[in-house]
Amino acid sequence: MSFDEFREKIRRGSPAPAGLSPLVEALWHDARGDWNRAHECAQRAPGPDGAWVHAYLHRKEGDAGNANYWYARAGRPPATTALAAEWEAIARELLARDGATASSGA
């Protein structure tokens, strides 16, 4: 799924598409205003990408200390862009990787 398709489905209020990775699902729920569900999804995803989404969510929550911990776990500097810009950057990167994985059959 492209980023534009993803964003349009959110805008239309469609249900979350089947087969989303936990991290893309986290971004879906966050965009729909369900921070708690987004956080639950992020907690299910280990590794640097999971830490990145986790950091973004705690930054959005206003918990800078916790966000900085998760940025460090992700191997990324703390974000300084607007929240919407960070959400878009994360979504674009994760969706591009998911699409590459799906098209390679991996």
N, C-alpha and C positions, 0 to 999 in steps of 0.2 A: 504494500500500500504506500502510495506517495504521501509526502507531508501534506500537500494540498487536499488530497482525498480525506486524510485523517482529520484535518482541521474542519473541513466541510461537514463531515459526519458529526463532529462535536457540535458545530454551529446549528445543525438541523435538529439536534436533540435525539439522534438515533441511539439505539442501545449499543453498548460496546461490541465491536465486531469479534466474532469467535477467533481464537487462535492468536490473540495478541500476546507478546511476551509479557511477563510480569511487570517489567519496567515501562513498556509502552502503555500497558493497562494502568499503571500508576499515574502516568501523565494524563491519560484519558479522564480518570476520576478527579484528578486535581483540576483539570480544565472545567469539569462539570460542578466544581465546588465542594467535592467530597474529600477533604484533606485526610480524614481518618482512613478511609478506604484506600486512598493513594499511598498513605504511609504503610498500611498493611501489605500492599503489593510490593513496595520497595523493600520491605523487610524480608520478603521471600527470595530476593535476588542477591546472592553473594557476589563478591568481586568488585572491581573498580567502578563498573557502570552502576551497580546497585548503590554503592557509596555516593556516587555523583547525584543520582536522583534523590537519595536520602538527604544529602547536603542541601540540595535545592529546596526540598520540602521544609527542612528546619529553618532555612533562611527565610522562606515565605512565612513561616510561623512566627518569625521574629526572635528565634533562639540562635543568636550569632555564635555563641560558644559551641553549641552542639553542631551547628552547620560547619564551623571551621574544623571540628574533629572529623566530620565525614568528608570534607574536601581533602583533608590530609590523607585519609584512607583511600580516597579515589585517586590520589596522586595529582591533584589539580589545585591551583591557587584558588582562594576564595573568590567567588564571582563579585564583580563590581558593576555589572550591567543591570538594567532594569529586569525585574523578575520575568516579565513577558518575553524579553529577549533571551534570557537564559532557558526558559521553558522551550522556546522555539529551537534554540541551538541543540538542546538535549534531544528533543523529539526528532529533529532532522537527522542527527547522527544515528540514533537508535533505529529509526525507520530505514535509513539507507543500509545499515548493517543487516537488519532483518530481511530486507529485500535481496541483498546480495547472498545471504545464506539460503533463502528460499529458491533463488534462481540457480544456485550452484548445486542444489539437492542435498546440502549438508544439514 
